[in-house]
Amino acid sequence: WAQAIEGQAVGDALPGGTRVTVLGPSQDAPKNLGLYGAAVSRGPTLTGQKLKLGVSVTNHSDQPQAASVGLEVDGQRVDRQSVQVEARATVEAAFEYVYDGADFSRVAFTLPGDGLEADNRCYMVLREQERAKVALITDDDVDQPGTSGYFLLRALAPHGDDRDRFTVTRYHSGQASWDGLDDVSAVVVGEIGVLSSDNIAALHRLMSNGGGLIYFCGRRAVVE
């Protein structure tokens, strides 16, 4: 550090381009707010979904500070908000953002310049998620209000369009085979009648391969 104070090169001890600022014991530390931990904390990344984008703001100084946090998407300013951060404390700055379906969106959270520029920006990338495939097995009329199948289908896919988190395929117990069941992430079973041995084996194979199964027993007597 003596070499750094005297302005001499510090050799290869630090990565190239590193800027070192040395403060004497009598000098007060400069005010510094830092950003870290950018994340999507609400909602799947799907076209038209309202996401909650958040970042942690830490006050590294000994005095409370007001932080003006900006949100940029693909280089364009989208929003800005102010948060109050107590000394040596951390708060979250949260933004609501409607995802436009871009294949690859660069997100940056920003702070105005302060004592340390290196932690004034925090980055993340948004990519559209593939909708999870879910099978709904029910003998109910899913278009008849009041049936369990009606409510289950709308719980899984309330919009019936691209805004839904799941792609739902409907099956019923009387089908000879459930083609495509091996490709789903989970199965929801509602009111059903008798299951064939092949269909029972299909459910067992799904669970053996790590798939999820939610089984609502219903009111009917099941023979097998």
Phi, psi and omega in degrees: 000332176300321178296320180294319180297322181278001178082010180275159179294142179262016174068218184262016183293331181236154179301150179302141180086356180291132177258127183247128175244123182253125179251133176289162183301333184272355183268140176285142177294140179292152177294135182213126170251141181230151179248143173198166172071041176296137184200159169265115186253359177209131172088144174286153180277084180232152181304130178085354181281142175274114182261154170252111179259129184228157176213146178273137180242120181247134175264109183270008181254176184265008179234147175300148180221148172266128182250130175257103186259127179256153176239124177239139175235121182053042176081359181253133177292125183254320185198164174210142177216159180251137175229148177262127183238121178290165181302131177058028182244168179229135175229167177255135170258123186240140180231145171262133184218128178272116184290129186266003176088010178298143181298329186206110180243130178266124182248134177229132170260138187228154172232153173296164180299143177210207186293340180218107183289335190298331183251024180267000177224143179220137191240156170205167180235137175255128172232144181290133178281148171282133180295133179291140178268128181231139175258134174247116180252112181204147176263001177288159169281108185289350177261002180263109180304138178102341178278159180294324178297323178299313183285323180296316180298319182283337173290323181279322183222076187294332184267331183072024180211198186291351178283345183287148181283333185242147168261117189254129174248130184266135173230162172226164190292336183280354179292139181296325178211156179252077180298135178092356183293332180290345184264357184268158178275331183204158178234134174246122182252124178253221180291116179223164176261228183282135175259138176285163178299323180296320181287325174297318178296325179295319177294319179296320180294320178301312182291325179295332180269008176097004178285158180265149179224123173246119187242112174266118188295325179074193186253346185282152172279127180256124184290320186230000000 
